[in-house]
Amino acid sequence: MVYAFDISAGIKHEKAKKIVENCWRLENGIISVQVLEEFFVCLTKKIPSPIDLIIVKQIIKDFLKWRTVAIDGDMMLEAIDISIRHKFSFWDSLIIASAVSGGANIIFSEDLSDNQIIDGIVIKNPFIVDKKNKSGFFNI
C-alpha cells in the first residue's frame, strides 16, 4: 500500500495505485490497524520523499472507511499459531490473522510467497512477472 503513495517507486507505484483504486471502486477494501501503523511510519519517515504528517493523517482517515480490523488478544494468539504452522514472522502472521478476521480473500504482499493459500486466503504478489502477458504483473 505504501507504493501507492510513493511516486519514486516507479512501476510499483502504478500497480499499487491501481490495486488501491480498485478496492475503492469495488468497495471491498479491508485493512488492519497494524498495516495503517506501518503505512504511517513508512510514508512519513522511510520513503525517499516523506509526506507531511497532516496529509498522511487524512489518507489514513480515508482508509478508516474500509473494513478496519483492530488487533485483540485472540488475534495475537492466532498469529502465533500461524507463525508456528508456517514459519512466518509474527508480524506477517498478524497481518494474516487480521485478514482472516476481516473476511479477506486476498492479501497483496511482496514479502510472502505468491499463490500460497493460508487459512483460505490467497497471497498475491502484484509485482511478479506474469509469463502469459509479460507485463510484470497479474491482472486484477
N, C-alpha and C positions, 0 to 999 in steps of 0.2 A: 504494500500500500504506500510505503514511503516513496517508491519510484514514481507513483502517480503525481507527486508534487515536487519531485527533484528534477528540474529541467535539464540538469547536467547529466542525467542518466541515459540520454540518447534514446535508442530503440526500446530500452526497458521502460523508459518514461512513457513512450507512446502506448506500449502494450498494457502497462499497469493502469494508465489513464482510461483506456478502453474498458478494462475489467470493472473499474470503479463506476464508470458511466453506465455500463450495463446493469450493475447492481442497483443503481438509482432508477434507471428506466424500468427494470423488471420488478422493482420494489421487493427484492429478495436478499438484501444485504444483512449479514449477521456479523457482529463484531464483539470482541471481548474487551473488557476494561484493560486487561494486560496488554493487548495489542495497541490500544489507544495510548497507554503509558509509554510504550516503546516508540510509537509513532511520534509522540510529543518530543521525546528526547532526541530522536534522530533528526527531525525537521528543524529543531531549534539549536542543535549543537553538533551534529555529526555529518551533515551533508556539506558539500563544498561551499554553497552559498546559503547559510542558515536563514530561516524565515522568521520574521518578527513574532514574538510571543503572542501578541494580540491577534494576529492573523491566524496562527495555529490554533489558538483557543476557539476562534469562530469555526474553523474547519472541524475541530473535534465536536463542537456544539452541533454542527450539521450531522456528523456521523452518529451522534447520540439519537438521531431519529430512526436509525436502523434498529433491528432487534439487538439489544445490548445485553451481553452475558456478564454478570458480576461473579467473581470467584468467591466460593464459600469453602468451608472445611471439607464437605463431602466431595467437592470437585477436586480439591487438593489430594485427597486420598485416592480418587480415581486416576489422577495424573500420575501418582506414584505407581499405581498398578500398571498403567500404560507404559511407564518408564521401565518397569521390571520386565514386562512381557516383550517389549520391542527394542529395548536398549537405547531409547531416545533420552535426550537430556530432560530434566524435569520441566524446563521452560517450554520446550516443544511439546512435551506431553500435556502440559497445562493448556496449551492452545488447542490440542486435540480434544481434551476433556471439555473445554468450553464450547467447541464446535458441536460435540455430541449433545451437550446440554441445550444448546441453542437450536438444535434441529437442522444443522447444516448438512448438505450433501457433498460439498466440495470444499477443500482447503487449497488455496493457491499459495504455494511456497516453493522457493528455490532451494530451501535447506533440507527438505525431506525428499525421499525417492518418488519420482514421478510414477503415477498409476498405481501406487501402493494403496491398499484399502485397509483402513484402521477403524475398527468398530463401526463399519458401514459407511465411512466417509472416504471418498476418493481424494487422494493427494494429487494435485496437478501443478507441474512446474511450467508456468507460461512462457519461460524463456528457452526451452529446449528446441532443437531443430526438428521440425516435422518433415520426415523423409518423403511424404507424399507431395507436399506443396512447396518444400524447400524455403519456406518463408522465415523460419526461425521460431515459429510459434504454432500452436494448435489453434483451431478455430473455436471461437466462443459463440 
